[in-house]
């Protein structure tokens, strides 16, 4: 039989092997961030030949909505109010499909990168709404100001990839709809429109 020192040595050796030989327990997976838009002042606009966008109107959205649901609602508004000149049609000729909103773990909050497909089967958007410098610029700002909501902090989307019938937009001379569209590129125009609107709108007093 082993003596007491031998038993103690074997016991310590066994504990050491258990501590050193066993891999560390894996960390529990982090839960995915909940994507809710929260309380934001969302606006929609009307086209303007000089300023590109004008007449901002509040577009109520529930704070509990996901960003994908909010973008879907805004896309439906654009389809019916900007891209459809014939309200008697059963369905708008141009629609928007939110393919996804990717949450990127940046800084203190997830950044949203939205991918939206413009469904334009008859090419009415390309042949009408993007033609000419003024027309193309107006459509560019109507799309980006509506989907990005750049005046908000944080914006509704930090980046927007806009596709046309599932592919990249063609190259235009006066606007660029390729790559990632960001709020910084259009924020000054939107803020000026909202500033003028608030100055012209009388304050509601109780």
C-alpha positions, 0 to 999 in steps of 0.5 A, spaced: 500 500 500 502 507 498 504 511 504 500 518 505 506 522 502 505 518 495 497 519 496 498 526 497 503 526 491 498 522 486 492 527 488 496 533 487 498 530 480 491 528 478 488 535 480 494 539 476 492 534 470 485 536 470 486 543 471 491 544 465 489 538 461 481 540 460 480 546 455 476 552 458 469 552 458 466 556 451 463 563 453 456 563 452 454 566 445 452 573 445 445 574 444 443 578 437 442 585 438 434 587 438 433 591 432 428 596 433 427 603 431 425 607 437 422 614 437 424 617 431 421 623 427 421 620 420 419 625 414 417 624 407 418 629 402 415 632 395 419 633 389 422 640 388 425 642 381 430 647 385 431 644 392 430 637 389 426 635 396 421 640 399 414 640 404 417 635 409 411 631 412 412 627 419 411 619 417 409 616 423 412 609 425 411 605 431 418 605 436 417 597 436 418 597 429 424 593 426 428 597 421 426 593 415 419 594 417 420 601 417 424 601 410 418 597 407 413 602 409 417 608 407 418 604 400 411 603 399 410 610 400 415 612 395 412 607 390 405 610 391 406 617 392 412 619 387 413 613 382 406 612 380 403 617 376 396 613 375 393 612 382 387 608 378 392 602 377 391 596 382 399 596 383 404 601 383 409 600 377 415 600 381 416 597 388 421 596 393 423 590 396 428 590 403 433 584 402 436 585 409 438 590 414 445 588 416 447 590 424 454 591 424 457 591 431 461 598 431 462 603 436 457 603 442 451 601 437 450 596 431 450 600 425 445 598 420 447 597 413 440 596 409 440 593 402 434 595 398 432 592 391 428 597 386 423 592 382 422 596 376 420 591 370 418 596 365 424 600 366 419 606 367 424 609 373 430 608 368 427 611 362 423 617 366 425 618 373 433 618 372 433 622 366 436 629 366 440 632 371 434 635 375 430 629 374 436 624 376 438 629 382 431 629 385 430 622 385 436 621 388 434 625 394 427 623 394 430 616 395 436 617 400 433 622 404 427 617 405 430 611 406 436 614 410 433 619 414 439 622 415 437 628 420 436 623 425 441 621 431 442 615 429 439 615 422 434 610 420 440 607 416 447 608 416 448 605 409 444 603 403 445 599 398 440 600 392 439 595 387 435 596 380 432 589 379 437 585 383 443 588 380 447 595 380 444 601 377 447 603 371 452 609 371 449 616 370 453 622 369 449 626 374 448 622 380 452 615 383 447 610 386 452 605 386 456 602 392 454 604 399 450 611 400 451 614 406 447 619 410 453 624 411 452 625 403 445 628 403 445 630 411 446 638 409 440 638 404 435 635 408 437 639 414 436 645 410 429 643 408 427 641 415 430 648 418 426 652 413 420 648 414 420 649 421 421 656 420 415 657 416 410 652 420 407 656 426 409 653 433 403 650 436 401 653 443 397 650 448 
